[in-house]
Amino acid sequence: MTSPLVVTLLLVAVAGFALYRAVRIVPQATADIVERLGRYHRTLNAGLAVTVPFVDRVRSRVDLREQVVPFPPQPVITAENLVVGIDTVIYYQVTDPKAATYEVADFLTAIEQLTVTTLRNIIGGMDLERTLTSREEINTELRGVLDNETGRWGVRVNRVELKAVDPPDSIKEAMEKQMRADRDKRASILAAEGQKQSAILTAEGERTSAVLKARGQAEAAVLAAEADAKAQASRARGQAQAIATVFKAIHEGKPDQRLLAYQYLQTLPELARGESNTVWVVPSEMSRALENLGGLFSAPDPVPADRPERRPPPPRPADDGGFPREDDDFRPYNP
């Protein structure tokens, strides 16, 4: 009984192992390449699949998700014979598991080498400045070349990016000096423009201040002149009123020779005042006024019969300016 039990157990073990080999569970976003007797048989997609044990063999499992692969820096020579290091990043996805397995031995290595050679061809026709500023153009051209070449491998390149472009150290120093010189130049230009604007604004401010000051002085002069004119007009009106009042009072008072003689006497001290007044002329009217004033305090002398009557001088014209005439009696006066 031991032998049949052992045989049964062996058969159960073989059946279990065969069942294990026959049932395949494929994860999502993956695919299994199945070979039968060494030849490609079919591709198992995600889910449960059954194969023939000991006849079918799963050669490889291919990941169908998009992959990101960074490539190490590659030395590339520009059109100026400058060696620059370029880091690239490839975004790819397997679209045909069978072609990716059988058309190329290692599609990732093939993509890397194709990227390097394509970069050398593209960068070789550009100078350093264009290489640094034309990344989008390089990415587009590189992606077009890789997509055409990798399509037959069952791989699609979705995107290519230049991660870094490293020129030589000497070029970096020269570029830094150039950038520093450009920044200094821009700073000098900005400083000069600032000083120019400041000078312009200062000049405009001074001009505006001068204009406003001159305008204020002109307005002040005009106002002062108007005020002076008004004051002079007021004084003239006051003097005219005073003269009119005095003239009216004199005419209403009807002054005689005695009053005029008294006014002459009050004027004499004013005429003699001053150090330079040493000699002055007394008109004949002054003498007659004194005689009239003396007549106030003494009786008039009788006139002899044999003496002719003295007539008063004819009246002086009003426009003679008050100067003495030839018939006036001049008497020197020395105070």
C-alpha positions in Angstrom: 0.0 0.0 0.0 2.9 2.3 0.4 3.8 2.2 -3.2 0.3 3.2 -4.6 0.1 6.0 -2.0 3.5 7.4 -3.1 2.5 7.2 -6.7 -0.8 9.0 -6.0 1.1 11.7 -4.1 3.5 12.1 -6.9 0.7 12.4 -9.4 -1.1 15.0 -7.3 2.1 16.9 -7.0 2.7 16.8 -10.7 -0.9 17.9 -11.4 -0.6 20.8 -8.9 2.7 21.9 -10.5 1.2 21.6 -14.0 -1.8 23.6 -12.9 0.5 26.2 -11.3 2.4 26.4 -14.6 -0.8 26.5 -16.7 -2.6 29.3 -14.9 -1.1 32.8 -15.3 -2.2 36.0 -13.7 -1.0 39.1 -15.5 -1.0 42.5 -13.6 -2.5 45.6 -15.0 -0.4 47.7 -17.5 1.9 44.7 -18.2 2.1 42.1 -20.9 3.7 38.6 -20.9 5.4 37.2 -24.0 4.6 33.5 -24.4 6.7 31.1 -26.5 5.7 27.6 -27.5 8.5 25.3 -28.1 10.9 28.2 -28.5 8.8 30.2 -30.9 6.6 33.2 -30.2 3.1 32.1 -29.5 1.0 35.0 -28.1 1.0 38.0 -25.8 -0.9 37.7 -22.5 -2.6 40.9 -21.5 -3.7 41.8 -18.0 -6.0 39.3 -16.3 -6.2 35.5 -15.9 -4.7 33.3 -18.7 -4.0 29.6 -19.2 -1.0 28.1 -20.9 0.1 24.6 -21.7 2.5 23.3 -19.1 5.9 22.2 -20.3 5.1 23.5 -23.8 4.4 27.2 -23.4 7.0 29.4 -21.7 6.7 33.0 -20.6 9.8 34.6 -21.9 9.5 38.2 -20.4 7.1 40.6 -18.8 6.9 44.0 -20.5 5.9 47.1 -18.6 3.4 49.1 -20.6 3.5 52.3 -18.5 5.4 55.5 -19.5 8.9 55.4 -18.3 11.3 58.2 -17.5 15.0 57.5 -18.1 17.8 60.1 -17.4 20.9 59.6 -19.5 24.3 60.6 -18.1 26.1 63.7 -19.5 27.4 63.2 -23.0 30.3 65.3 -24.5 29.1 67.1 -27.6 31.2 69.4 -29.8 29.6 72.6 -31.1 30.2 74.4 -34.4 32.9 76.5 -32.5 34.8 73.3 -31.5 33.7 73.7 -27.9 33.0 70.6 -25.9 29.8 70.8 -23.8 28.2 68.2 -21.6 24.5 67.6 -22.2 22.2 65.7 -19.9 19.0 64.3 -21.4 15.8 62.9 -20.1 13.7 60.5 -22.2 10.0 59.8 -21.7 9.0 56.6 -23.6 6.3 54.0 -23.6 6.2 50.5 -25.0 3.3 50.2 -27.5 4.1 46.8 -29.0 5.5 44.2 -26.5 6.4 41.7 -29.2 8.5 44.2 -31.3 10.2 45.5 -28.1 11.2 42.0 -27.3 12.2 40.6 -30.7 13.1 43.6 -32.8 16.0 44.9 -30.7 18.1 43.2 -28.0 17.9 46.1 -25.6 15.7 49.0 -26.7 16.7 51.2 -23.8 20.4 51.1 -24.7 19.5 51.6 -28.3 17.5 54.7 -27.4 20.4 56.1 -25.4 22.9 55.6 -28.2 20.5 57.0 -30.8 20.0 60.1 -28.5 23.7 60.7 -28.2 24.4 60.4 -32.0 21.4 62.6 -32.8 22.5 65.2 -30.3 25.9 65.3 -31.8 24.5 65.9 -35.2 22.1 68.6 -34.1 24.6 70.5 -31.8 27.4 70.2 -34.3 25.6 72.7 -36.5 25.0 75.2 -33.8 27.2 77.6 -31.9 27.3 77.8 -28.1 25.0 80.7 -27.7 22.4 79.1 -29.9 22.8 75.8 -28.1 22.1 77.6 -24.8 19.1 79.5 -26.1 17.4 77.0 -28.5 16.5 74.1 -26.1 13.0 73.9 -27.4 14.2 73.6 -31.0 16.7 70.9 -30.0 14.0 69.0 -28.1 11.6 69.0 -31.0 14.1 67.9 -33.5 15.5 65.2 -31.3 12.1 63.8 -30.5 11.2 63.7 -34.2 14.3 61.6 -35.0 13.8 59.2 -32.0 10.1 58.7 -32.7 10.8 57.7 -36.3 13.6 55.3 -35.4 12.0 53.7 -32.3 8.6 53.1 -33.9 9.7 49.8 -35.4 10.9 48.7 -32.0 7.5 49.0 -30.5 8.5 52.0 -28.5 7.1 55.5 -28.6 9.1 58.5 -27.4 6.7 61.0 -25.9 9.1 63.6 -24.8 12.8 64.5 -24.8 14.2 67.2 -22.5 17.7 68.7 -22.2 18.2 68.7 -18.4 21.5 70.6 -18.4 24.0 72.1 -20.9 27.4 72.5 -19.2 30.0 74.5 -21.2 33.7 74.3 -20.2 34.9 76.1 -17.1 36.8 78.7 -19.1 33.7 79.5 -21.1 31.7 79.8 -17.9 34.2 82.3 -16.5 34.1 84.3 -19.8 30.3 84.2 -19.8 30.2 85.3 -16.1 32.5 88.2 -16.9 30.4 89.2 -19.9 27.3 89.0 -17.9 28.9 91.0 -15.1 30.0 93.6 -17.6 26.5 93.7 -19.1 25.0 94.2 -15.7 27.6 96.9 -14.8 26.8 98.6 -18.2 23.1 98.5 -17.5 23.6 99.8 -14.0 25.7 102.7 -15.4 23.1 103.4 -18.0 20.3 103.4 -15.4 22.4 105.6 -13.1 23.1 108.0 -15.9 19.4 108.1 -16.9 18.5 108.6 -13.3 20.9 111.5 -13.0 19.6 112.9 -16.2 16.0 112.7 -15.1 17.0 114.2 -11.7 18.7 117.1 -13.5 15.8 117.6 -15.8 13.3 117.6 -12.9 15.5 119.9 -10.9 15.8 122.3 -13.8 12.1 122.2 -14.4 11.5 122.8 -10.7 13.9 125.7 -10.6 12.3 127.1 -13.8 8.8 126.7 -12.3 10.0 128.3 -9.1 11.6 131.2 -10.9 8.5 131.7 -13.1 6.2 131.6 -10.0 8.5 134.0 -8.1 8.7 136.4 -11.0 4.9 136.2 -11.4 4.5 136.8 -7.7 6.8 139.8 -7.9 5.0 141.2 -10.9 1.6 140.8 -9.2 3.0 142.3 -6.0 4.4 145.2 -8.1 1.1 145.7 -9.8 -0.8 145.6 -6.5 1.8 148.0 -5.0 1.4 150.4 -7.9 -2.4 150.1 -7.7 -2.2 150.8 -4.0 0.2 153.7 -4.5 -2.1 155.1 -7.3 -5.1 154.8 -5.0 -3.2 156.5 -2.2 -2.0 159.3 -4.4 -5.5 159.7 -5.7 -6.8 159.8 -2.2 -4.2 162.3 -1.1 -4.9 164.4 -4.2 -8.6 164.4 -3.5 -7.8 165.3 0.2 -5.6 168.1 -0.9 -8.1 169.3 -3.4 -10.8 169.2 -0.7 -8.5 171.0 1.7 -7.6 173.7 -0.9 -11.3 174.1 -1.8 -12.2 174.4 1.9 -9.4 177.0 2.5 -10.3 178.9 -0.6 -13.9 178.9 0.3 -13.1 180.0 3.8 -10.9 182.8 2.6 -13.6 184.1 0.2 -16.2 183.8 2.8 -14.0 185.7 5.3 -13.2 188.5 2.9 -9.6 189.1 4.2 -8.2 192.7 4.1 -4.7 194.1 3.8 -4.1 193.8 7.6 -4.7 190.0 7.6 -2.4 189.6 4.6 0.3 191.7 6.4 0.0 189.5 9.4 0.4 186.3 7.3 3.6 187.9 5.7 5.0 188.4 9.2 4.4 184.8 10.0 6.2 183.7 6.8 9.4 185.7 7.5 10.9 183.2 10.0 10.3 180.4 7.6 12.2 182.3 4.9 15.1 183.0 7.1 15.4 179.5 8.4 18.5 177.5 7.2 22.2 177.9 7.3 22.6 178.7 3.6 20.0 181.5 3.6 22.3 184.5 4.0 20.7 187.0 1.6 17.1 187.1 0.4 15.0 189.6 -1.4 11.8 191.1 0.1 9.3 192.2 -2.5 7.7 195.6 -2.5 4.4 194.1 -1.5 6.1 193.0 1.8 7.1 196.6 2.5 3.7 197.9 1.8 2.2 195.1 4.0 4.5 196.3 6.9 3.5 199.8 6.3 -0.2 198.8 6.5 0.5 196.8 9.6 2.2 199.8 11.2 -0.8 201.8 10.4 -2.8 199.7 12.7 -0.9 201.0 15.8 -0.4 204.7 14.7 -2.6 207.4 13.3 -2.0 208.3 9.7 0.2 211.5 9.1 -1.5 214.3 7.3 -0.4 214.7 3.7 1.1 218.1 2.9 -0.7 220.1 0.4 2.4 220.6 -1.7 3.2 216.8 -1.8 1.6 214.8 -4.6 -0.5 211.9 -3.8 1.3 208.5 -4.2 -0.6 206.0 -6.2 -0.3 202.3 -5.5 1.5 200.3 -8.2 -0.5 198.6 -10.8 -1.6 195.1 -10.0 0.8 192.4 -11.0 -0.4 189.8 -13.5 -1.3 186.4 -12.1 1.1 184.5 -14.4 4.4 186.4 -13.5 5.4 183.6 -11.2 5.8 185.8 -8.2 9.1 187.2 -9.4 9.9 190.9 -8.6 9.5 193.4 -11.3 11.8 196.3 -12.2 9.6 198.9 -10.4 9.7 196.8 -7.1 11.6 198.2 -4.2 14.4 195.7 -3.4 15.7 195.8 0.0 18.5 193.5 1.2 17.8 191.6 4.4 20.5 190.1 6.5 19.1 188.1 9.5 
